Amino acid sequence: MTMGVCGIEDGQIIATVLTILACMINVIGFAAPYWYFDNNGKEDIYFGIWQYCTSNPATSCIKLPNIQTWQVVVQAMESIGLVFLSLALFFLYPKLFCCERSHCIRYLVVCFLLSSASCVLIGVIIYGTMAPLDWIHNIYFGFAFVIISAGIAVISACFICLCQQKQKLQIRHLKHYAIITKHS
């Protein structure tokens, strides 16, 4: 990885862009009432983890009715995942521009990104295993978006780790070069 804009490593820029992208995609999947979609011939029925909507031809949405315990757990896991992703973004920004050498912040961001992905995927697994079969057969884009955001968060964490390894190798190389020139 080479130095990019303003002396910031390309990997850090990529990780930041990926984290922003993961956050945006996660918010859409989290908030959209489109984890399920079906058209029964008379009306469109769709819902997410928060709202239940019908459209015939006017659209009306209500808070998810008759919510079950597993749905509350899915809401909680997806909410915690979004919080972790937001924290990663919050700490990644100063790391990118201010604290160039702070390893602690780098590891914290990686932990937040991986925790976010884990929570989101746990929520998705619970939804996939507990939802009635007709829901599973009619899964829609909101469900896919949270999965995609989890994958992007993991890729972002990998870029941050690669930057860390590259920095360690550069420091090791500089120390080795300093010892050789000192003895020459």
C-alpha positions in Angstrom: 0.0 0.0 0.0 1.3 3.4 -0.9 0.8 6.8 0.5 -2.3 8.4 -0.9 -3.9 11.8 -0.3 -2.2 14.1 2.3 0.3 11.4 3.2 -2.4 9.1 4.5 -2.0 5.4 3.5 -4.2 4.2 0.7 -5.3 1.3 2.9 -6.6 3.8 5.5 -8.5 5.7 2.9 -10.0 2.5 1.6 -10.9 1.3 5.1 -12.6 4.7 5.8 -14.6 4.6 2.5 -15.6 1.0 3.2 -16.7 1.8 6.7 -18.8 4.8 5.5 -20.3 2.6 2.8 -21.0 -0.2 5.3 -22.7 2.3 7.7 -24.9 3.7 4.9 -26.0 0.3 3.6 -26.6 -0.9 7.2 -28.8 2.1 8.0 -30.9 1.5 4.8 -31.3 -2.2 5.6 -31.9 -1.5 9.3 -34.6 1.1 8.8 -36.3 -0.1 5.6 -39.6 -2.0 5.9 -38.4 -4.4 3.2 -37.0 -7.5 4.8 -40.1 -9.3 3.4 -42.2 -8.5 0.3 -45.1 -10.3 -1.2 -47.9 -9.4 -3.6 -50.9 -11.6 -3.0 -52.7 -10.3 -6.1 -54.8 -7.7 -4.2 -52.1 -5.8 -2.3 -48.4 -5.5 -1.7 -47.4 -6.6 1.8 -44.0 -5.7 3.1 -42.3 -5.3 6.4 -38.9 -5.0 8.1 -37.8 -5.4 11.7 -39.8 -2.3 12.8 -42.8 -1.7 10.5 -45.5 -3.6 8.7 -46.9 -2.0 5.5 -49.6 -2.7 3.0 -50.2 -0.9 -0.4 -53.5 -1.1 -2.1 -53.1 1.5 -3.9 -52.4 3.8 -0.9 -49.6 2.8 1.4 -50.1 2.5 5.1 -47.5 1.4 7.7 -47.9 0.5 11.3 -45.5 -0.6 14.1 -44.8 -4.3 13.7 -47.9 -6.1 15.2 -47.8 -9.2 17.4 -44.1 -9.0 17.8 -42.5 -12.2 19.1 -39.5 -12.6 21.4 -37.2 -13.7 18.6 -38.1 -10.6 16.6 -37.1 -8.4 19.6 -33.8 -10.2 19.7 -33.3 -9.5 16.0 -34.1 -5.9 16.6 -31.6 -5.8 19.5 -28.8 -7.5 17.6 -29.3 -5.3 14.5 -29.4 -2.2 16.8 -26.2 -3.2 18.6 -24.5 -3.9 15.3 -25.4 -0.4 14.0 -24.1 1.2 17.2 -20.8 -0.7 16.9 -20.5 0.3 13.2 -21.2 3.9 14.1 -18.5 3.8 16.9 -16.0 2.4 14.4 -16.7 5.3 12.0 -16.5 7.7 14.9 -13.0 6.5 16.0 -11.8 5.9 12.5 -12.1 9.5 11.5 -9.7 11.0 14.1 -7.4 8.0 13.5 -7.2 8.8 9.9 -6.4 12.5 10.2 -5.0 13.1 13.7 -3.5 10.1 15.5 -1.5 8.5 12.7 0.6 6.3 15.0 -2.1 5.3 17.6 -2.3 1.5 17.5 -4.8 1.5 20.3 -7.4 3.3 18.2 -6.7 1.1 15.2 -7.3 -2.0 17.3 -10.5 -0.5 18.8 -11.8 0.3 15.3 -11.1 -3.3 14.2 -12.9 -4.6 17.3 -15.9 -2.4 16.6 -16.1 -3.4 13.0 -15.9 -7.1 13.8 -18.3 -6.8 16.6 -20.8 -5.0 14.4 -20.5 -7.7 11.7 -21.0 -10.4 14.4 -24.1 -8.8 15.9 -25.6 -8.2 12.5 -25.0 -11.7 11.3 -26.4 -13.2 14.6 -29.6 -11.1 14.0 -29.8 -12.4 10.4 -29.3 -16.0 11.5 -32.0 -15.7 14.2 -34.3 -14.1 11.6 -33.5 -16.9 9.1 -34.0 -19.7 11.5 -37.1 -18.4 13.5 -39.1 -16.7 10.8 -42.0 -18.7 9.2 -41.2 -20.3 5.9 -43.3 -17.9 3.8 -41.2 -15.1 5.2 -38.0 -16.8 4.2 -39.3 -17.5 0.7 -40.1 -13.8 0.3 -36.9 -12.2 1.7 -36.3 -8.7 0.2 -33.5 -6.2 -0.1 -33.4 -4.9 3.5 -32.3 -8.3 4.7 -29.6 -8.5 2.1 -28.4 -5.0 2.8 -27.5 -5.8 6.4 -25.7 -8.9 5.3 -23.7 -6.9 2.7 -22.9 -4.2 5.3 -21.5 -6.9 7.6 -19.3 -8.2 4.8 -18.0 -4.7 4.0 -17.3 -4.1 7.7 -15.1 -7.3 7.8 -13.3 -6.2 4.6 -12.7 -2.8 6.2 -11.2 -4.4 9.3 -8.9 -6.4 7.1 -7.6 -3.3 5.4 -6.9 -1.7 8.8 -5.0 -4.8 9.9 -3.0 -4.8 6.6 -2.1 -1.2 7.2 -0.9 -2.1 10.7 1.2 -5.0 9.4 2.7 -2.8 6.7 3.6 -0.2 9.2 5.3 -2.8 11.4 7.3 -4.1 8.5 8.4 -0.6 7.6 9.5 0.1 11.2 11.4 -3.2 11.3 13.1 -2.4 7.9 14.1 1.1 9.1 15.6 -0.3 12.3 17.5 -2.9 10.3 18.8 -0.2 7.9 19.8 2.0 10.8 21.9 -0.9 12.4 23.6 -1.6 9.0 24.5 2.0 8.4 25.7 2.4 12.0 28.1 -0.5 11.6 29.3 0.6 8.2 
